[in-house]
Amino acid sequence: MGKIKRVAVLTSGGDAPGMNAAVRAVTRAAINNNMEVYGIMRGYEGMINGEFKKLESRDVSGIIQKGGTILKTARSARFRTPEGRKEAYENLSRHEIDAVVVIGGDGSFTGASIMSQEFNIPCVGIPGTIDNDLFGTDYTIGYDTALNTVVEAVDKIRDTASSHNRIFFVEVMGREAGFVALESGIATGAEVIMIPEVKDQLKELREFLSKRAKSNKSSIIMVAEGDDEGGAIELSQKVQPEFPQFDIRVTILGHIQRGGSPTCYDRVSASRMGVAAIEALLDDQKSIMIGLVNGQISHVPLNKTVKAHKHVRKNYLDVAHILAM
Ligand code: F6P
């Protein structure tokens, strides 16, 4: 048996389809390596409150196909304070936890990175967010499922948009990043894709609408919620007075993007990353995130993934621009 005898796993931040597959993989890989596993409920909130639950292999049966997270999740303000983290660490010590696996996004990893430094406890992150906005990994768990949910919804919107010759502004999630909007926009043939990573797109939108005024065809304007020019409602209100001839409608897809059964890709990625997290701990890693780069498992320091910025792929932007006419 290695140095690590007992590992804790938690999910934190916004939930993402595939988190359960990751919890299952972490639990079973740990048990396979003769470790004990504790699930911490409701992320760092549960760590502070002492909500720990021993997990056996059968506790994670029948969850690989389920959306959400059986461990529940939270965004913990208390864990951002030194006092909160101290209480959390005391609970880890009380349960004799040697290492923690955190499944979440950048806020969750900021907390994990600080905790691993403050208390010298190994923390391994598994990227789980539908936003796909984490540096050091091509994909985050939940992104693929969310994309497919958006594509299915927008295909339906396209049917009614084209029947009525309407312009639809469709808002998708992505507070600070346009990955969901960009990739689902390409997949649904959106005529304009508005994302926070590209500045001054209002001009582009106006030009497009002026052109479209001549043809009167239906269009999809895909908007990331964090776009600088505002969300879908604000944007539509900005342009409607200039184009009174257009019948404009707005759809905000909202939290349906976070739910549902994970796709095969998310299940497999989550399973691979869960196993890799335990292998990294056995390899004595202290503060890293597991990533997937060009299909291969990678390790990136936690403090790097939270500081560095992941850029949208330039070639995807080019494709979007060439095809959006
Ligand atoms: O971080 C994932 C995410 O779904 C973002 O895209 C979105 O802005 C945010 O979470 C919404 O968070 P909440 O469910 O807490 O309102």
Residues whose N, C-alpha, C, O or C-beta is under 5 A from the ligand:
A	BS01	F6P	G14 D131 M173 G174 R175
